[in-house]
């Protein structure tokens, strides 16, 4: 991933989560295809480039080590943003949606049947980044 692209991803994530402390930096193991997302000194997520189908997009993945009853509160505290909310999905009990206000961000899926941990997944398309201002 190029420096300008990393900056656009960082701006997109800062705007999406409402937190200017988020930082995106190249993954030292694979800087052309992956990046880490930090909040302060803590790495909270990974971004992976997907350009196999001719369209350039990025997969955001974040492990969330809490149970369902405290999921929304955990994310609000982590990102310091009370606009984040968990929304039930129709006919789905193993996952929920994450919104910021009315804007859909991604899907949070249970990692196990007991729902003791979750993973947030967001698809970021290249044209989503074109609308971002530095």
C-alpha positions as CSV (number, residue, x, y, z in Angstrom):
1,X,0.0,0.0,0.0
2,X,1.3,3.4,-0.9
3,X,1.7,6.3,1.6
4,X,-1.1,8.3,0.1
5,X,-3.4,5.3,0.3
6,X,-2.5,4.7,3.9
7,X,-3.3,8.4,4.7
8,X,-6.7,8.1,2.9
9,X,-7.5,4.9,4.9
10,X,-6.5,6.6,8.1
11,X,-8.7,9.6,7.4
12,X,-11.6,7.3,6.4
13,X,-11.3,5.3,9.7
14,X,-10.9,8.4,11.8
15,X,-14.1,9.8,10.3
16,X,-16.0,6.5,10.5
17,X,-15.2,5.8,14.1
18,X,-15.1,9.5,15.1
19,X,-11.6,9.3,16.7
20,X,-8.7,11.3,15.4
21,X,-6.2,9.2,17.5
22,X,-6.4,6.3,15.0
23,X,-3.3,5.7,13.0
24,X,-2.7,3.4,10.0
25,X,0.9,2.2,9.2
26,X,2.3,-0.4,6.9
27,X,2.7,-4.0,8.2
28,X,6.4,-4.6,8.5
29,X,5.9,-8.2,7.4
30,X,4.0,-7.3,4.2
31,X,4.0,-3.5,3.6
32,X,2.6,-3.8,0.1
33,X,-0.6,-5.7,1.1
34,X,-1.2,-5.1,4.8
35,X,-1.4,-2.4,7.4
36,X,-1.9,-2.1,11.1
37,X,-4.4,0.1,12.8
38,X,-3.3,1.6,16.1
39,X,-5.2,3.5,18.8
40,X,-2.5,5.1,20.9
41,X,0.2,2.5,21.4
42,X,-2.2,-0.4,21.0
43,X,-2.7,-2.3,17.7
44,X,-6.4,-2.8,17.4
45,X,-7.0,-4.1,13.8
46,X,-5.5,-5.0,10.5
47,X,-6.2,-3.8,7.0
48,X,-5.6,-6.2,4.1
49,X,-5.5,-5.2,0.4
50,X,-7.8,-7.1,-1.9
51,X,-7.2,-6.4,-5.6
52,X,-7.7,-9.9,-7.1
53,X,-10.9,-9.2,-8.9
54,X,-9.7,-6.0,-10.6
55,X,-11.3,-3.7,-8.0
56,X,-9.2,-2.4,-5.2
57,X,-10.6,-2.7,-1.8
58,X,-9.5,-3.2,1.8
59,X,-10.6,-5.6,4.5
60,X,-10.7,-4.2,8.0
61,X,-10.6,-6.8,10.8
62,X,-10.7,-6.2,14.5
63,X,-11.0,-8.8,17.3
64,X,-13.2,-7.7,20.1
65,X,-12.6,-9.7,23.4
66,X,-15.9,-9.1,25.1
67,X,-19.3,-10.7,25.4
68,X,-22.5,-9.5,23.6
69,X,-24.1,-7.6,26.5
70,X,-21.1,-5.2,26.8
71,X,-20.2,-5.0,23.1
72,X,-21.6,-1.5,22.4
73,X,-20.3,0.0,25.6
74,X,-16.8,-1.5,24.9
75,X,-16.7,0.0,21.4
76,X,-18.0,3.4,22.6
77,X,-15.3,3.6,25.3
78,X,-12.6,2.3,23.0
79,X,-13.2,4.9,20.3
80,X,-14.6,7.6,22.7
81,X,-17.7,7.9,20.5
82,X,-21.2,7.6,21.9
83,X,-22.6,7.6,18.3
84,X,-21.5,4.0,17.8
85,X,-24.4,1.6,18.1
86,X,-25.1,-2.1,17.7
87,X,-28.1,-3.0,15.6
88,X,-29.6,-6.4,15.3
89,X,-29.7,-8.1,11.9
90,X,-32.8,-9.6,10.6
91,X,-32.9,-13.4,10.9
92,X,-29.3,-13.5,12.2
93,X,-28.4,-14.3,15.8
94,X,-24.6,-14.8,15.4
95,X,-23.9,-11.3,14.2
96,X,-24.9,-7.7,14.5
97,X,-24.3,-4.5,12.6
98,X,-22.1,-1.6,13.8
99,X,-23.4,1.9,12.9
100,X,-22.1,5.3,13.6
101,X,-25.3,7.3,13.9
102,X,-27.2,6.1,10.9
103,X,-24.2,5.2,8.8
104,X,-23.4,1.5,8.5
105,X,-19.8,0.6,9.3
106,X,-19.6,-3.2,9.3
107,X,-20.7,-6.5,10.7
108,X,-19.7,-7.9,14.0
109,X,-19.7,-11.7,14.1
110,X,-19.4,-14.1,17.0
111,X,-16.1,-16.1,17.1
112,X,-17.7,-18.9,19.1
113,X,-21.1,-20.4,19.9
114,X,-21.0,-19.0,23.5
115,X,-20.5,-15.5,22.0
116,X,-17.5,-14.6,24.3
117,X,-15.6,-12.8,21.6
118,X,-16.3,-11.1,18.3
119,X,-14.7,-9.9,15.1
120,X,-15.6,-6.6,13.4
121,X,-15.3,-6.7,9.6
122,X,-15.6,-3.7,7.3
123,X,-15.2,-3.7,3.6
124,X,-13.6,-0.4,2.4
125,X,-13.8,0.1,-1.4
126,X,-11.3,2.3,-3.2
127,X,-14.0,4.8,-4.2
128,X,-15.0,5.2,-0.5
129,X,-11.5,6.8,-0.1
130,X,-11.9,9.2,-3.0
131,X,-14.5,11.2,-1.0
132,X,-12.1,11.7,1.9
133,X,-10.4,15.0,2.6
134,X,-7.0,15.1,4.1
